Amino acid sequence: MGTNLRALAATVTTVGVLTTALLGAPPAAGAPAAPGLAPRETGTAAAGATVAGTAVAGTAGAGTAGAGTGRGNGTVGGDLLAGHGIVRPAGIDPPPKTEASAYVVADAETGAVLAAKDPHGHYLPASTLKTLTAVTLIPRLDKNRKIKPSEEACNVEGSAVGIVPEPIYKVDDLMRALLMVSGNDAAIALAEANGGVKKTLADMNKEARKLQAYDTVAKTPNGLDAPGQRSSAYDLALIARAGLAIPDFREYISTKVAKFPAPKEDPKKKKKKKRGDDSEASESPAPAYYEMANHNRLLGRYKGMLGVKNGWTSKALGSFVGAARRDGHTILVVIMHHPGGFWDEVAKLLDWGFAARGKAAPVGRLVGPAPDPKPSSSPLAVRPSPTPGAADAGAAKARGEDPASTGATTPLLIGGGVLVLLALGAYGLRRRRRTPGDAAG
């Protein structure tokens, strides 16, 4: 009987192995891994470009490595964007000088990067990070929803629009304040409307990964400096490009002056004023709004300026994301870590971008959003059937095959394993009952 038990055990083991192989198959080899946060890799300069002031022979093909994906040897946007120096097309005048530590000039429509300096360098973004906040939250929040900010949101440091903990603000109002006057308080209030600051930061970082902005890590929704927070000129260009595709975003950034809700004055505390005849009269109630003006100094000054966002902190220094449209074409300029006034430099970079567009091969590409992951179909998926195995057996019979030799035997093997286990249990129970000397337990 011992031999028979060993044979049965071997059968159960074999069935168990088959079951594990069928139901627990490992992922297919070569599955793509999630990209890291440091996409920069040293690449080979393409023809037709100048890197760090050294001309590269040739007139065509610049930045074409990985043209479909924007990746060459691993750098998002192309190999030429891997370095820290200036990269520009050959054969035309170089871009104007700027004191910014990093910049990108790009064609927003085609995604062509026309020139760059340290495009993937990690810098503090300051309030330019609010562009990611807006791109993340505009699709998630109903712009007509009224919200009541918390005391914490109302007391945020830095630039503020001046909100109070009353339910008088629409999401639409706070978005304008976020992008027009860089309201740090508005950013927190919007994050609260999205379920809280923690959730909003998770959503922002998820959105950055979706846009392939892998240099970007958001630690605050308003861009105030925080340990670990960072972005790059390339990433801010990606984010701005995504924002320009959203109608509400375009409206907010291009608005020069807007009305913002203000708390109504308590009628019991109305001030009195005297008229010329010394008779007293109640002063007219203050309007329930005030005006705010866009901080972008190029709006109305630079031809075709659409706007976007500026920022500054003592650690980040000056940063700016700007877009302008002329003759049906939109040029993006991003600068980071600028020590002084940058408005004139940005205007010159925009001028250069319009002049260079279409006249030289690009040095890189602004990539599109990463495709949504599709669930992989499992070869083990079994369609439900009123009579399991009947459809497979019928099909096999129609082909002149023996149903017992087809895939219909898989559930039989698994079922057989269960029957074997039950048989072993029953045998052991009978054997135990017949064995004398068992102790009571």
Protein Blocks (a to p, Z undefined) as FASTA:
>chain_A
ZZmmmmmmmmmmmmmmmmmmmmmcccdehiacdddfblbccddddehiaeehiacedjeh
ihkgoklnopaehpghijklmpmbdcddehiacddddfbfbdcdddfknopafbdchklb
ccdekjmlmmmmmmmmmmmpcfkbccdddfklmmcghjdehiafddfbcfklmmmmmmmn
opaklmmmmmmmnopjklmmmmmmmmmmmnopakbccfbfnlpacehiacdfklmmmmmm
mmmmpmklmmmmmpmbdcdddddddfklcccdddfkopacddddddfbdcdddfblkgok
aghiabjcddddfklopaddddddeehiacddddehiabdfklmmmmmmmmmmmmgopac
cfbdcddddddddddddfkbccddfbghklmmmmmmmnopafklmmklmmmmmmmmmmmm
mmmmmmmmmmmmmpghiacZZ
